[in-house]
Amino acid sequence: MGGVSDEVFTARKAAAMEALKFLVDVNSVGVGTGSTTALVIELAHKHGLLKGKALVPSSMDTAQILSDLGYLVVDSSTVDFLDVYIDSADEVDLNGRMIKGGGAAHLMEKLLARHSKLRVFVVDEFKVVEKLGSKHLIPVEVIPKALKMVLNDMRRLGFNAVLRTSSGKRGPTVSDTLGVIVDVKPPEGMALEEIYKTLKSITGVVEVGLFLDEADVIVVGTSRGDVRRIVRNSERIRGLEGW
């Protein structure tokens, strides 16, 4: 995998391989965004686990990957509920809470996760931290016309907020849903639930990249090639072989 060390790739591949079992005997799959999720897609394709399934991508990037492999993708607007959602994360704490949105797709990712019977996230061990926010700012999608007012409100409430700019072109990072992305550092000592509630209360904020209760299980791959699991909802994975 380009751009990562052998240790990171080994860890990601181990987690991705373990996650393939969740694609057996399901009819519909929500598919997240990012390099680790792309690896899951690649491995699932090689093992024939995507054939005949309704595949709902969370982003244009993921839709393109699936399309290039010959799959027809299903638009989320036509779907009520999904059997399983598979994705990765930017940062995970020991309680299975996550930061997502590095790929500016967290609105659609959260939508699909919240409308799936089983939510599986795949990460390498280097994404796991003791305190969420140790390595990443919190992405927030904002309505473009509200940007300046939202930034002022965030700063007034004690948040350090920076508009994310695009690489390769001038201007802000724009999501597939046409929001702009603001990266936020919260006030020191504020609880995660309070951070989420406060940011969501700001008029003009569309969605916050804190995923506090969207994972049922997080599969963590290690640099040794084995896996461990952070389980948040054992009821949803009960009965699966090996779990």
C-alpha positions in Angstrom: 0.0 0.0 0.0 1.6 3.2 -1.2 2.7 5.8 1.4 2.7 3.6 4.5 5.3 1.5 6.2 5.4 -2.3 6.0 4.3 -2.5 9.7 1.2 -0.4 9.0 0.3 -2.3 5.9 0.7 -5.6 7.7 -1.6 -4.4 10.4 -4.2 -3.0 8.0 -4.2 -6.2 5.9 -4.7 -8.4 9.0 -7.7 -6.3 10.1 -9.1 -6.2 6.6 -8.9 -10.0 6.2 -10.6 -10.5 9.6 -13.4 -8.2 8.6 -14.3 -10.3 5.5 -16.3 -12.7 7.6 -18.9 -10.0 8.1 -19.6 -10.0 4.3 -20.7 -13.6 4.3 -24.5 -14.2 4.0 -25.5 -10.6 3.7 -27.4 -8.9 0.9 -26.6 -5.3 1.3 -23.3 -3.5 2.3 -22.6 0.1 3.1 -19.0 0.9 2.2 -17.0 3.6 3.9 -14.1 5.7 2.6 -10.4 5.7 2.9 -7.3 3.7 2.1 -8.0 0.9 4.7 -11.6 0.6 3.4 -10.2 0.4 -0.1 -8.0 -2.5 1.0 -11.1 -4.3 2.4 -12.8 -3.8 -1.0 -9.8 -5.2 -2.8 -9.6 -8.3 -0.6 -13.4 -8.9 -0.7 -13.3 -8.7 -4.5 -10.5 -11.2 -4.7 -12.5 -13.6 -2.5 -15.8 -13.1 -4.4 -17.6 -11.6 -1.4 -19.1 -8.7 -3.2 -20.9 -10.5 -6.0 -24.7 -10.2 -6.0 -24.8 -7.7 -3.1 -26.3 -4.2 -3.1 -23.3 -2.0 -2.5 -23.9 1.5 -1.1 -20.8 3.8 -1.2 -20.3 6.6 1.3 -18.4 8.7 -1.2 -17.7 9.3 -4.9 -14.2 7.9 -4.3 -15.5 4.6 -3.0 -18.1 4.5 -5.8 -15.4 4.8 -8.3 -13.3 2.0 -6.8 -16.3 -0.3 -6.8 -17.2 0.7 -10.4 -13.7 0.1 -11.6 -14.0 -3.4 -10.3 -17.1 -3.9 -12.3 -19.8 -3.5 -9.6 -23.0 -1.5 -9.9 -23.4 0.8 -6.9 -26.7 1.6 -5.3 -27.5 5.2 -4.3 -28.2 5.8 -0.7 -31.5 7.6 -1.5 -33.0 4.3 -2.5 -32.1 2.4 0.6 -34.0 2.0 3.9 -31.6 -0.1 5.9 -28.4 -2.1 5.3 -27.3 -5.5 6.6 -23.7 -4.4 7.4 -21.6 -1.3 7.2 -17.8 -1.6 6.9 -15.5 1.4 7.2 -12.2 2.5 8.8 -11.4 5.4 11.1 -8.8 8.1 11.6 -8.5 7.6 15.4 -10.0 5.2 17.9 -10.0 5.2 21.7 -10.1 2.1 23.9 -13.8 2.5 24.3 -14.5 2.2 20.6 -15.2 5.9 20.0 -13.8 7.4 16.9 -12.8 10.4 14.9 -13.6 10.3 11.2 -13.7 12.7 8.4 -10.2 12.8 7.1 -11.6 12.1 3.7 -14.5 14.7 4.1 -17.1 11.9 3.9 -18.2 11.7 7.6 -21.8 12.9 6.9 -22.5 10.0 4.6 -20.5 7.6 6.6 -22.5 8.3 9.7 -25.8 8.2 7.8 -25.0 4.7 6.5 -23.6 3.5 9.8 -26.7 4.6 11.7 -28.9 2.7 9.2 -27.1 -0.6 9.3 -27.9 -3.7 11.3 -24.2 -4.3 12.0 -21.4 -1.7 12.0 -17.8 -2.9 11.6 -14.7 -0.6 11.6 -11.3 -1.7 10.5 -8.1 0.0 11.7 -4.4 -0.7 12.3 -3.1 -0.5 15.8 -1.4 2.8 15.2 -4.9 4.4 15.0 -5.7 3.4 18.6 -5.1 6.1 21.3 -5.8 6.5 25.0 -7.4 9.9 24.5 -9.5 10.7 21.4 -8.1 13.8 19.7 -4.5 13.0 20.6 -3.5 12.9 16.9 -6.4 14.4 14.9 -8.5 17.4 14.9 -12.3 16.9 14.7 -13.7 17.4 11.2 -17.0 19.4 11.0 -19.0 19.8 7.9 -20.5 23.3 7.5 -23.0 24.9 5.1 -20.8 27.2 2.9 -23.0 30.2 3.3 -22.8 29.9 7.1 -19.0 29.5 7.2 -18.0 32.8 8.7 -20.8 32.8 11.3 -20.1 29.2 12.3 -16.4 29.9 12.7 -17.2 32.9 14.9 -19.6 30.8 17.0 -17.1 28.0 17.4 -14.3 30.4 18.5 -16.7 32.2 20.9 -17.4 28.8 22.5 -13.7 28.2 23.0 -13.0 25.9 20.0 -9.9 26.4 17.8 -11.4 26.1 14.3 -9.5 26.1 11.0 -11.0 25.9 7.5 -9.5 22.9 5.7 -8.0 23.8 2.3 -7.7 21.4 -0.7 -4.4 20.1 -2.0 -3.9 20.6 -5.7 -6.3 23.5 -6.0 -7.1 26.8 -4.3 -10.0 27.1 -1.9 -11.6 25.0 0.8 -12.2 21.2 1.0 -15.7 20.5 -0.3 -17.5 17.3 0.5 -19.6 15.2 -1.9 -22.6 16.7 -0.2 -21.3 20.2 -0.9 -20.4 21.2 2.6 -17.1 22.8 3.5 -14.8 21.1 6.1 -13.6 22.8 9.3 -11.1 21.1 11.5 -11.7 21.8 15.2 -9.7 21.5 18.4 -12.0 21.6 21.4 -11.4 23.3 24.7 -9.1 21.4 27.1 -11.1 19.1 29.4 -14.4 19.1 27.6 -16.0 15.7 27.5 -16.6 14.1 24.1 -20.4 14.0 24.5 -20.3 17.7 25.3 -18.1 18.5 22.4 -20.5 16.8 20.0 -23.6 18.3 21.5 -22.1 21.8 21.5 -20.9 21.7 17.9 -24.1 20.2 16.6 -26.1 23.0 18.3 -24.4 25.6 16.1 -26.7 26.6 13.3 -25.0 25.9 10.0 -23.2 22.8 11.2 -24.2 19.8 9.2 -22.4 16.9 10.9 -19.5 16.4 13.3 -16.8 13.8 12.8 -17.1 12.3 16.3 -18.5 8.7 16.1 -19.3 8.0 19.7 -21.9 5.2 19.3 -21.7 4.1 15.7 -19.5 1.1 16.0 -20.6 -2.4 17.1 -17.1 -3.9 16.7 -13.7 -2.4 15.7 -11.2 -4.9 14.3 -7.7 -3.8 15.1 -4.8 -5.3 13.2 -1.3 -5.4 14.6 2.1 -5.1 13.0 2.6 -8.8 13.9 -0.2 -9.7 11.6 -2.7 -10.7 14.3 -5.9 -9.0 15.4 -7.7 -7.9 18.5 -11.2 -6.5 18.8 -12.9 -3.6 20.6 -16.6 -4.7 21.0 -19.2 -2.1 21.8 -22.3 -4.1 21.1 -21.9 -7.8 21.7 -25.6 -8.5 21.0 -25.2 -7.6 17.3 -22.2 -9.9 16.7 -23.5 -12.8 18.8 -23.7 -16.0 16.8 -21.0 -15.1 14.3 -18.4 -17.9 13.9 -15.3 -17.2 15.9 -16.7 -14.2 17.9 
